[in-house]
Amino acid sequence: MQIENNKVVTLNYTLKDNDGNILDKSDDGTFVYLHGAMNIIPGLENALAGKASGDDLSVSVSPEEGYGVRDDSRVQQVPKNMFENGSDIQVGMQFHAQGQNGEVLVVTVADVLEDEVVVDANHPLAGKELNFDVTVVEIRDASAEELEHGHVHGPGGHQH
Ligand code: ZN
């Protein structure tokens, strides 16, 4: 079986930046995604098309095909008193915020000033080139329900 749209794929992977730092990894067969449903970044999904179980591949993904380029307009200063525990805010903390269209954003505290907090709504991996070492562990057909929902159910997927 090969990876193509509507297949559920289990991957082991290591993600490194260009300096060789490990940013993320999964090596126990618990990472699953539905191919063709935009569950993972386009650069990785495209590289996996046509691969078979047991295949190893190394993929470098540009920011445009990854988590996007950094957008400085997504960095904002907000008053500290907008946070419940304003005095405990530290650089690197992450919060959920609401975007202009009601979408949920994850913002990261980039700096803490006297009365204001600098928050960055860019994805933490935006602007980074991503280097994946991937092993394809397993491929199976998606169920009708998984296709309808656009994601994987069961172990490693949505439980509902
Ligand atoms: Zn579902």
Backbone and ligand atoms as CSV (ligand in chain L), in Angstrom:
chain,resi,resn,atom,element,x,y,z
A,1,MET,N,N,0.844,-1.206,0.000
A,1,MET,CA,C,0.000,0.000,0.000
A,1,MET,C,C,0.875,1.250,0.000
A,2,GLN,N,N,0.486,2.236,-0.778
A,2,GLN,CA,C,1.253,3.480,-0.858
A,2,GLN,C,C,0.475,4.631,-0.234
A,3,ILE,N,N,1.220,5.649,0.159
A,3,ILE,CA,C,0.569,6.830,0.740
A,3,ILE,C,C,-0.094,7.633,-0.375
A,4,GLU,N,N,-1.376,7.844,-0.231
A,4,GLU,CA,C,-2.134,8.695,-1.154
A,4,GLU,C,C,-3.315,9.253,-0.373
A,5,ASN,N,N,-4.083,10.095,-1.021
A,5,ASN,CA,C,-5.222,10.709,-0.344
A,5,ASN,C,C,-6.127,9.641,0.270
A,6,ASN,N,N,-6.658,9.968,1.468
A,6,ASN,CA,C,-7.597,9.114,2.175
A,6,ASN,C,C,-6.966,7.882,2.816
A,7,LYS,N,N,-5.642,7.914,2.973
A,7,LYS,CA,C,-4.965,6.874,3.755
A,7,LYS,C,C,-4.624,7.446,5.129
A,8,VAL,N,N,-4.712,6.577,6.140
A,8,VAL,CA,C,-4.241,6.937,7.476
A,8,VAL,C,C,-2.811,6.437,7.617
A,9,VAL,N,N,-1.904,7.342,7.954
A,9,VAL,CA,C,-0.477,7.037,7.948
A,9,VAL,C,C,0.082,7.213,9.355
A,10,THR,N,N,0.851,6.222,9.793
A,10,THR,CA,C,1.593,6.327,11.056
A,10,THR,C,C,3.051,6.615,10.728
A,11,LEU,N,N,3.610,7.643,11.367
A,11,LEU,CA,C,5.000,8.055,11.121
A,11,LEU,C,C,5.789,8.060,12.415
A,12,ASN,N,N,7.065,7.719,12.314
A,12,ASN,CA,C,8.039,8.140,13.316
A,12,ASN,C,C,8.862,9.242,12.670
A,13,TYR,N,N,9.165,10.280,13.432
A,13,TYR,CA,C,9.931,11.363,12.813
A,13,TYR,C,C,10.768,12.100,13.849
A,14,THR,N,N,11.805,12.731,13.347
A,14,THR,CA,C,12.589,13.688,14.128
A,14,THR,C,C,12.630,14.972,13.321
A,15,LEU,N,N,12.342,16.080,13.975
A,15,LEU,CA,C,12.344,17.391,13.324
A,15,LEU,C,C,13.484,18.222,13.910
A,16,LYS,N,N,14.359,18.690,13.016
A,16,LYS,CA,C,15.487,19.515,13.465
A,16,LYS,C,C,15.496,20.854,12.732
A,17,ASP,N,N,16.055,21.864,13.401
A,17,ASP,CA,C,16.294,23.128,12.706
A,17,ASP,C,C,17.624,23.036,11.965
A,18,ASN,N,N,18.023,24.122,11.312
A,18,ASN,CA,C,19.242,24.079,10.502
A,18,ASN,C,C,20.513,23.968,11.333
A,19,ASP,N,N,20.405,24.167,12.661
A,19,ASP,CA,C,21.574,24.015,13.527
A,19,ASP,C,C,21.633,22.613,14.140
A,20,GLY,N,N,20.686,21.755,13.747
A,20,GLY,CA,C,20.704,20.389,14.267
A,20,GLY,C,C,20.010,20.211,15.599
A,21,ASN,N,N,19.379,21.276,16.106
A,21,ASN,CA,C,18.618,21.144,17.352
A,21,ASN,C,C,17.317,20.386,17.094
A,22,ILE,N,N,17.004,19.437,17.966
A,22,ILE,CA,C,15.752,18.694,17.813
A,22,ILE,C,C,14.593,19.543,18.331
A,23,LEU,N,N,13.645,19.827,17.438
A,23,LEU,CA,C,12.493,20.663,17.791
A,23,LEU,C,C,11.310,19.817,18.219
A,24,ASP,N,N,11.242,18.609,17.670
A,24,ASP,CA,C,10.087,17.763,17.930
A,24,ASP,C,C,10.430,16.360,17.486
A,25,LYS,N,N,9.853,15.378,18.142
A,25,LYS,CA,C,10.055,14.017,17.648
A,25,LYS,C,C,8.944,13.099,18.121
A,26,SER,N,N,8.740,12.043,17.372
A,26,SER,CA,C,7.818,10.993,17.784
A,26,SER,C,C,8.421,9.689,17.280
A,27,ASP,N,N,8.745,8.792,18.193
A,27,ASP,CA,C,9.425,7.564,17.762
A,27,ASP,C,C,8.753,6.308,18.298
A,28,ASP,N,N,7.510,6.448,18.765
A,28,ASP,CA,C,6.847,5.283,19.363
A,28,ASP,C,C,5.584,4.879,18.621
A,29,GLY,N,N,5.480,5.314,17.360
A,29,GLY,CA,C,4.340,4.863,16.555
A,29,GLY,C,C,3.007,5.454,16.963
A,30,THR,N,N,3.027,6.604,17.646
A,30,THR,CA,C,1.769,7.205,18.089
A,30,THR,C,C,1.356,8.412,17.247
A,31,PHE,N,N,2.188,8.802,16.270
A,31,PHE,CA,C,1.809,9.946,15.433
A,31,PHE,C,C,1.077,9.442,14.189
A,32,VAL,N,N,-0.170,9.817,14.054
A,32,VAL,CA,C,-0.964,9.412,12.892
A,32,VAL,C,C,-1.581,10.641,12.234
A,33,TYR,N,N,-1.783,10.572,10.924
A,33,TYR,CA,C,-2.471,11.672,10.242
A,33,TYR,C,C,-3.242,11.109,9.048
A,34,LEU,N,N,-4.185,11.891,8.587
A,34,LEU,CA,C,-4.985,11.522,7.417
A,34,LEU,C,C,-4.399,12.247,6.208
A,35,HIS,N,N,-3.889,11.477,5.239
A,35,HIS,CA,C,-3.225,12.088,4.095
A,35,HIS,C,C,-4.245,12.777,3.192
A,36,GLY,N,N,-3.913,13.997,2.758
A,36,GLY,CA,C,-4.781,14.750,1.854
A,36,GLY,C,C,-5.800,15.616,2.573
A,37,ALA,N,N,-5.732,15.674,3.908
A,37,ALA,CA,C,-6.726,16.438,4.672
A,37,ALA,C,C,-6.089,17.640,5.361
A,38,MET,N,N,-4.873,18.011,4.946
A,38,MET,CA,C,-4.167,19.146,5.526
A,38,MET,C,C,-4.000,18.998,7.045
A,39,ASN,N,N,-3.794,17.766,7.502
A,39,ASN,CA,C,-3.509,17.537,8.922
A,39,ASN,C,C,-2.068,17.917,9.254
A,40,ILE,N,N,-1.182,17.847,8.268
A,40,ILE,CA,C,0.233,18.163,8.492
A,40,ILE,C,C,0.655,19.218,7.471
A,41,ILE,N,N,1.837,19.787,7.665
A,41,ILE,CA,C,2.274,20.868,6.773
A,41,ILE,C,C,2.453,20.355,5.338
A,42,PRO,N,N,2.170,21.213,4.359
A,42,PRO,CA,C,2.165,20.783,2.952
A,42,PRO,C,C,3.497,20.200,2.491
A,43,GLY,N,N,4.618,20.785,2.909
A,43,GLY,CA,C,5.917,20.316,2.445
A,43,GLY,C,C,6.192,18.877,2.832
A,44,LEU,N,N,5.748,18.488,4.013
A,44,LEU,CA,C,5.947,17.113,4.467
A,44,LEU,C,C,4.937,16.186,3.796
A,45,GLU,N,N,3.701,16.632,3.722
A,45,GLU,CA,C,2.651,15.804,3.112
A,45,GLU,C,C,3.001,15.483,1.648
A,46,ASN,N,N,3.458,16.492,0.902
A,46,ASN,CA,C,3.802,16.269,-0.508
A,46,ASN,C,C,4.946,15.272,-0.652
A,47,ALA,N,N,5.937,15.365,0.251
A,47,ALA,CA,C,7.101,14.477,0.162
A,47,ALA,C,C,6.731,13.034,0.474
A,48,LEU,N,N,5.651,12.843,1.235
A,48,LEU,CA,C,5.266,11.494,1.656
A,48,LEU,C,C,4.416,10.769,0.614
A,49,ALA,N,N,3.831,11.502,-0.312
A,49,ALA,CA,C,2.955,10.875,-1.314
A,49,ALA,C,C,3.731,9.803,-2.079
A,50,GLY,N,N,3.161,8.628,-2.204
A,50,GLY,CA,C,3.782,7.550,-2.971
A,50,GLY,C,C,4.725,6.672,-2.168
A,51,LYS,N,N,5.007,7.049,-0.908
A,51,LYS,CA,C,5.896,6.232,-0.080
A,51,LYS,C,C,5.156,5.010,0.455
A,52,ALA,N,N,5.937,3.980,0.797
A,52,ALA,CA,C,5.358,2.736,1.312
A,52,ALA,C,C,5.801,2.521,2.747
A,53,SER,N,N,5.135,1.610,3.426
A,53,SER,CA,C,5.464,1.332,4.798
A,53,SER,C,C,6.891,0.783,4.890
A,54,GLY,N,N,7.663,1.275,5.859
A,54,GLY,CA,C,9.071,0.904,5.992
A,54,GLY,C,C,10.019,1.881,5.311
A,55,ASP,N,N,9.507,2.758,4.461
A,55,ASP,CA,C,10.375,3.730,3.777
A,55,ASP,C,C,10.930,4.764,4.771
A,56,ASP,N,N,12.177,5.128,4.555
A,56,ASP,CA,C,12.809,6.230,5.297
A,56,ASP,C,C,13.018,7.383,4.342
A,57,LEU,N,N,12.815,8.601,4.815
A,57,LEU,CA,C,13.124,9.744,3.962
A,57,LEU,C,C,13.549,10.940,4.803
A,58,SER,N,N,14.355,11.780,4.189
A,58,SER,CA,C,14.758,13.043,4.796
A,58,SER,C,C,14.172,14.150,3.947
A,59,VAL,N,N,13.505,15.093,4.596
A,59,VAL,CA,C,12.812,16.159,3.881
A,59,VAL,C,C,13.175,17.499,4.504
A,60,SER,N,N,13.600,18.445,3.670
A,60,SER,CA,C,13.764,19.817,4.138
A,60,SER,C,C,12.596,20.642,3.632
A,61,VAL,N,N,11.952,21.339,4.548
A,61,VAL,CA,C,10.739,22.082,4.213
A,61,VAL,C,C,10.985,23.567,4.430
A,62,SER,N,N,10.710,24.370,3.399
A,62,SER,CA,C,10.865,25.821,3.517
A,62,SER,C,C,9.737,26.384,4.387
A,63,PRO,N,N,9.934,27.573,4.948
A,63,PRO,CA,C,8.855,28.183,5.742
A,63,PRO,C,C,7.542,28.295,4.963
A,64,GLU,N,N,7.644,28.595,3.657
A,64,GLU,CA,C,6.421,28.742,2.848
A,64,GLU,C,C,5.627,27.446,2.782
A,65,GLU,N,N,6.336,26.310,2.825
A,65,GLU,CA,C,5.678,24.997,2.776
A,65,GLU,C,C,5.528,24.408,4.177
A,66,GLY,N,N,5.931,25.210,5.163
A,66,GLY,CA,C,5.872,24.742,6.546
A,66,GLY,C,C,4.851,25.546,7.335
A,67,TYR,N,N,5.339,26.287,8.341
A,67,TYR,CA,C,4.426,27.044,9.195
A,67,TYR,C,C,4.341,28.504,8.798
A,68,GLY,N,N,4.765,28.816,7.561
A,68,GLY,CA,C,4.628,30.175,7.062
A,68,GLY,C,C,5.808,31.049,7.421
A,69,VAL,N,N,5.874,32.209,6.775
A,69,VAL,CA,C,6.929,33.174,7.072
A,69,VAL,C,C,6.490,34.000,8.275
A,70,ARG,N,N,7.452,34.570,8.961
A,70,ARG,CA,C,7.099,35.402,10.115
A,70,ARG,C,C,6.439,36.699,9.651
A,71,ASP,N,N,5.436,37.148,10.389
A,71,ASP,CA,C,4.715,38.373,10.075
A,71,ASP,C,C,4.830,39.290,11.290
A,72,ASP,N,N,5.617,40.366,11.134
A,72,ASP,CA,C,5.876,41.241,12.278
A,72,ASP,C,C,4.613,41.945,12.784
A,73,SER,N,N,3.594,42.045,11.913
A,73,SER,CA,C,2.360,42.695,12.366
A,73,SER,C,C,1.604,41.803,13.363
A,74,ARG,N,N,2.045,40.567,13.507
A,74,ARG,CA,C,1.395,39.682,14.476
A,74,ARG,C,C,2.071,39.754,15.849
A,75,VAL,N,N,3.013,40.679,15.978
A,75,VAL,CA,C,3.638,40.925,17.274
A,75,VAL,C,C,3.006,42.190,17.846
A,76,GLN,N,N,2.453,42.101,19.043
A,76,GLN,CA,C,1.723,43.238,19.616
A,76,GLN,C,C,2.067,43.437,21.080
A,77,GLN,N,N,1.919,44.699,21.517
A,77,GLN,CA,C,2.017,44.982,22.943
A,77,GLN,C,C,0.619,45.074,23.513
A,78,VAL,N,N,0.389,44.376,24.608
A,78,VAL,CA,C,-0.914,44.458,25.266
A,78,VAL,C,C,-0.691,44.793,26.735
A,79,PRO,N,N,-1.650,45.516,27.335
A,79,PRO,CA,C,-1.488,45.895,28.747
A,79,PRO,C,C,-1.408,44.655,29.645
A,80,LYS,N,N,-0.539,44.718,30.606
A,80,LYS,CA,C,-0.360,43.590,31.526
A,80,LYS,C,C,-1.652,43.240,32.260
A,81,ASN,N,N,-2.459,44.271,32.530
A,81,ASN,CA,C,-3.669,44.000,33.316
A,81,ASN,C,C,-4.730,43.241,32.532
A,82,MET,N,N,-4.453,42.974,31.229
A,82,MET,CA,C,-5.361,42.105,30.477
A,82,MET,C,C,-5.175,40.638,30.857
A,83,PHE,N,N,-4.078,40.342,31.547
A,83,PHE,CA,C,-3.818,38.967,31.970
A,83,PHE,C,C,-4.264,38.777,33.409
A,84,GLU,N,N,-4.833,37.615,33.689
A,84,GLU,CA,C,-5.325,37.349,35.030
A,84,GLU,C,C,-4.211,37.459,36.074
A,85,ASN,N,N,-3.056,36.878,35.747
A,85,ASN,CA,C,-1.926,36.909,36.675
A,85,ASN,C,C,-0.803,37.736,36.069
A,86,GLY,N,N,-1.092,39.011,35.827
A,86,GLY,CA,C,-0.163,39.881,35.126
A,86,GLY,C,C,1.245,39.889,35.689
A,87,SER,N,N,1.363,39.747,37.005
A,87,SER,CA,C,2.690,39.840,37.611
A,87,SER,C,C,3.504,38.557,37.419
A,88,ASP,N,N,2.837,37.478,37.030
A,88,ASP,CA,C,3.549,36.201,36.878
A,88,ASP,C,C,3.928,35.891,35.433
A,89,ILE,N,N,3.656,36.823,34.528
A,89,ILE,CA,C,3.927,36.560,33.109
A,89,ILE,C,C,5.430,36.470,32.868
A,90,GLN,N,N,5.832,35.436,32.141
A,90,GLN,CA,C,7.242,35.278,31.807
A,90,GLN,C,C,7.412,35.004,30.323
A,91,VAL,N,N,8.580,35.404,29.818
A,91,VAL,CA,C,8.910,35.164,28.414
A,91,VAL,C,C,8.803,33.664,28.116
A,92,GLY,N,N,8.162,33.354,26.989
A,92,GLY,CA,C,8.045,31.956,26.576
A,92,GLY,C,C,6.708,31.336,26.928
A,93,MET,N,N,5.950,31.972,27.843
A,93,MET,CA,C,4.619,31.444,28.174
A,93,MET,C,C,3.707,31.536,26.965
A,94,GLN,N,N,2.778,30.603,26.874
A,94,GLN,CA,C,1.837,30.632,25.756
A,94,GLN,C,C,0.413,30.757,26.268
A,95,PHE,N,N,-0.379,31.529,25.520
A,95,PHE,CA,C,-1.769,31.762,25.887
A,95,PHE,C,C,-2.649,31.573,24.663
A,96,HIS,N,N,-3.905,31.250,24.908
A,96,HIS,CA,C,-4.875,31.246,23.823
A,96,HIS,C,C,-5.497,32.632,23.747
A,97,ALA,N,N,-5.601,33.159,22.546
A,97,ALA,CA,C,-6.222,34.463,22.350
A,97,ALA,C,C,-7.197,34.336,21.184
A,98,GLN,N,N,-8.089,35.315,21.080
A,98,GLN,CA,C,-9.037,35.284,19.985
A,98,GLN,C,C,-8.580,36.227,18.871
A,99,GLY,N,N,-8.555,35.724,17.633
A,99,GLY,CA,C,-8.149,36.540,16.497
A,99,GLY,C,C,-9.293,37.408,15.996
A,100,GLN,N,N,-9.001,38.202,14.969
A,100,GLN,CA,C,-9.981,39.147,14.438
A,100,GLN,C,C,-11.237,38.469,13.932
A,101,ASN,N,N,-11.095,37.246,13.419
A,101,ASN,CA,C,-12.249,36.544,12.862
A,101,ASN,C,C,-12.798,35.498,13.827
A,102,GLY,N,N,-12.442,35.647,15.110
A,102,GLY,CA,C,-12.967,34.740,16.111
A,102,GLY,C,C,-12.186,33.449,16.226
A,103,GLU,N,N,-11.125,33.310,15.417
A,103,GLU,CA,C,-10.352,32.075,15.483
A,103,GLU,C,C,-9.477,32.061,16.737
A,104,VAL,N,N,-9.137,30.867,17.192
A,104,VAL,CA,C,-8.288,30.748,18.376
A,104,VAL,C,C,-6.830,30.786,17.950
A,105,LEU,N,N,-6.083,31.705,18.535
A,105,LEU,CA,C,-4.659,31.835,18.258
A,105,LEU,C,C,-3.872,31.409,19.478
A,106,VAL,N,N,-2.707,30.845,19.247
A,106,VAL,CA,C,-1.771,30.637,20.337
A,106,VAL,C,C,-0.741,31.752,20.246
A,107,VAL,N,N,-0.632,32.529,21.310
A,107,VAL,CA,C,0.357,33.603,21.323
A,107,VAL,C,C,1.441,33.263,22.338
A,108,THR,N,N,2.648,33.673,22.009
A,108,THR,CA,C,3.803,33.406,22.870
A,108,THR,C,C,4.309,34.727,23.410
A,109,VAL,N,N,4.606,34.768,24.698
A,109,VAL,CA,C,5.141,35.985,25.301
A,109,VAL,C,C,6.584,36.162,24.836
A,110,ALA,N,N,6.841,37.283,24.133
A,110,ALA,CA,C,8.168,37.542,23.584
A,110,ALA,C,C,8.982,38.453,24.500
A,111,ASP,N,N,8.309,39.296,25.263
A,111,ASP,CA,C,9.008,40.215,26.152
A,111,ASP,C,C,8.028,40.711,27.216
A,112,VAL,N,N,8.539,41.034,28.382
A,112,VAL,CA,C,7.710,41.580,29.453
A,112,VAL,C,C,8.265,42.944,29.817
A,113,LEU,N,N,7.438,43.986,29.624
A,113,LEU,CA,C,7.840,45.356,29.947
A,113,LEU,C,C,7.198,45.738,31.271
A,114,GLU,N,N,7.379,46.996,31.658
A,114,GLU,CA,C,6.871,47.399,32.965
A,114,GLU,C,C,5.353,47.232,33.072
A,115,ASP,N,N,4.629,47.815,32.111
A,115,ASP,CA,C,3.169,47.752,32.167
A,115,ASP,C,C,2.553,46.968,31.021
A,116,GLU,N,N,3.414,46.530,30.115
A,116,GLU,CA,C,2.881,45.855,28.939
A,116,GLU,C,C,3.616,44.542,28.690
A,117,VAL,N,N,2.936,43.685,27.934
A,117,VAL,CA,C,3.511,42.399,27.565
A,117,VAL,C,C,3.553,42.351,26.033
A,118,VAL,N,N,4.685,41.934,25.488
A,118,VAL,CA,C,4.810,41.776,24.037
A,118,VAL,C,C,4.448,40.337,23.702
A,119,VAL,N,N,3.394,40.175,22.894
A,119,VAL,CA,C,2.972,38.830,22.514
A,119,VAL,C,C,3.147,38.650,21.008
A,120,ASP,N,N,3.481,37.425,20.634
A,120,ASP,CA,C,3.775,37.085,19.247
A,120,ASP,C,C,2.802,35.988,18.824
A,121,ALA,N,N,1.954,36.299,17.835
A,121,ALA,CA,C,0.963,35.323,17.378
A,121,ALA,C,C,1.469,34.498,16.194
A,122,ASN,N,N,2.725,34.712,15.799
A,122,ASN,CA,C,3.286,33.828,14.784
A,122,ASN,C,C,3.422,32.422,15.373
A,123,HIS,N,N,3.262,31.404,14.539
A,123,HIS,CA,C,3.552,30.045,14.990
A,123,HIS,C,C,5.015,29.993,15.428
A,124,PRO,N,N,5.311,29.306,16.535
A,124,PRO,CA,C,6.704,29.269,17.003
A,124,PRO,C,C,7.686,28.767,15.935
A,125,LEU,N,N,7.214,28.008,14.967
A,125,LEU,CA,C,8.096,27.497,13.915
A,125,LEU,C,C,7.988,28.301,12.620
A,126,ALA,N,N,7.241,29.415,12.642
A,126,ALA,CA,C,7.152,30.261,11.448
A,126,ALA,C,C,8.531,30.804,11.108
A,127,GLY,N,N,8.842,30.880,9.823
A,127,GLY,CA,C,10.112,31.439,9.372
A,127,GLY,C,C,11.273,30.473,9.463
A,128,LYS,N,N,11.036,29.275,9.980
A,128,LYS,CA,C,12.122,28.304,10.124
A,128,LYS,C,C,12.099,27.277,9.003
A,129,GLU,N,N,13.302,26.920,8.538
A,129,GLU,CA,C,13.412,25.772,7.654
A,129,GLU,C,C,13.387,24.522,8.536
A,130,LEU,N,N,12.605,23.538,8.123
A,130,LEU,CA,C,12.374,22.355,8.954
A,130,LEU,C,C,12.969,21.132,8.284
A,131,ASN,N,N,13.743,20.384,9.040
A,131,ASN,CA,C,14.415,19.199,8.494
A,131,ASN,C,C,13.877,17.958,9.193
A,132,PHE,N,N,13.146,17.163,8.429
A,132,PHE,CA,C,12.520,15.958,8.982
A,132,PHE,C,C,13.279,14.706,8.557
A,133,ASP,N,N,13.512,13.813,9.508
A,133,ASP,CA,C,13.883,12.429,9.192
A,133,ASP,C,C,12.670,11.587,9.545
A,134,VAL,N,N,12.146,10.899,8.549
A,134,VAL,CA,C,10.845,10.244,8.710
A,134,VAL,C,C,10.954,8.768,8.364
A,135,THR,N,N,10.287,7.922,9.140
A,135,THR,CA,C,10.064,6.524,8.778
A,135,THR,C,C,8.561,6.293,8.699
A,136,VAL,N,N,8.132,5.723,7.597
A,136,VAL,CA,C,6.717,5.378,7.450
A,136,VAL,C,C,6.488,4.049,8.171
A,137,VAL,N,N,5.668,4.084,9.220
A,137,VAL,CA,C,5.463,2.893,10.054
A,137,VAL,C,C,4.323,2.039,9.516
A,138,GLU,N,N,3.224,2.671,9.177
A,138,GLU,CA,C,2.035,1.905,8.795
A,138,GLU,C,C,1.120,2.763,7.920
A,139,ILE,N,N,0.432,2.110,7.008
A,139,ILE,CA,C,-0.536,2.800,6.148
A,139,ILE,C,C,-1.814,1.960,6.147
A,140,ARG,N,N,-2.948,2.601,6.303
A,140,ARG,CA,C,-4.220,1.868,6.201
A,140,ARG,C,C,-5.256,2.768,5.539
A,141,ASP,N,N,-6.336,2.162,5.086
A,141,ASP,CA,C,-7.443,2.940,4.543
A,141,ASP,C,C,-8.146,3.684,5.667
A,142,ALA,N,N,-8.576,4.905,5.403
A,142,ALA,CA,C,-9.384,5.637,6.375
A,142,ALA,C,C,-10.805,5.092,6.351
A,143,SER,N,N,-11.475,5.152,7.506
A,143,SER,CA,C,-12.888,4.761,7.557
A,143,SER,C,C,-13.735,5.892,6.972
A,144,ALA,N,N,-14.977,5.578,6.642
A,144,ALA,CA,C,-15.888,6.592,6.103
A,144,ALA,C,C,-16.055,7.734,7.099
A,145,GLU,N,N,-16.093,7.388,8.381
A,145,GLU,CA,C,-16.284,8.410,9.404
A,145,GLU,C,C,-15.056,9.322,9.508
A,146,GLU,N,N,-13.871,8.732,9.401
A,146,GLU,CA,C,-12.658,9.545,9.446
A,146,GLU,C,C,-12.607,10.513,8.263
A,147,LEU,N,N,-13.015,10.024,7.079
A,147,LEU,CA,C,-13.009,10.892,5.897
A,147,LEU,C,C,-14.004,12.034,6.072
A,148,GLU,N,N,-15.145,11.719,6.658
A,148,GLU,CA,C,-16.172,12.745,6.870
A,148,GLU,C,C,-15.659,13.829,7.830
A,149,HIS,N,N,-14.932,13.384,8.874
A,149,HIS,CA,C,-14.425,14.338,9.873
A,149,HIS,C,C,-13.137,15.020,9.435
A,150,GLY,N,N,-12.397,14.399,8.515
A,150,GLY,CA,C,-11.130,14.996,8.087
A,150,GLY,C,C,-9.981,14.767,9.049
A,151,HIS,N,N,-10.111,13.762,9.925
A,151,HIS,CA,C,-9.004,13.424,10.833
A,151,HIS,C,C,-9.104,11.966,11.260
A,152,VAL,N,N,-8.042,11.506,11.905
A,152,VAL,CA,C,-7.948,10.101,12.308
A,152,VAL,C,C,-8.648,9.889,13.641
A,153,HIS,N,N,-9.307,8.755,13.776
A,153,HIS,CA,C,-9.895,8.359,15.058
A,153,HIS,C,C,-9.077,7.248,15.700
A,154,GLY,N,N,-9.262,7.057,16.995
A,154,GLY,CA,C,-8.602,5.953,17.696
A,154,GLY,C,C,-7.248,6.362,18.232
A,155,PRO,N,N,-6.403,5.364,18.561
A,155,PRO,CA,C,-5.109,5.656,19.192
A,155,PRO,C,C,-4.282,6.668,18.379
A,156,GLY,N,N,-3.836,7.726,19.024
A,156,GLY,CA,C,-3.058,8.754,18.364
A,156,GLY,C,C,-3.909,9.789,17.651
A,157,GLY,N,N,-5.199,9.486,17.452
A,157,GLY,CA,C,-6.087,10.413,16.767
A,157,GLY,C,C,-7.125,10.990,17.717
A,158,HIS,N,N,-8.232,11.461,17.147
A,158,HIS,CA,C,-9.286,12.035,17.974
A,158,HIS,C,C,-10.061,10.932,18.699
A,159,GLN,N,N,-10.356,11.145,19.941
A,159,GLN,CA,C,-11.140,10.188,20.729
A,159,GLN,C,C,-12.480,10.851,20.982
A,160,HIS,N,N,-13.450,10.548,20.152
A,160,HIS,CA,C,-14.776,11.125,20.403
A,160,HIS,C,C,-15.872,10.357,19.690
L,1,ZN,ZN,ZN,-13.785,12.840,14.320
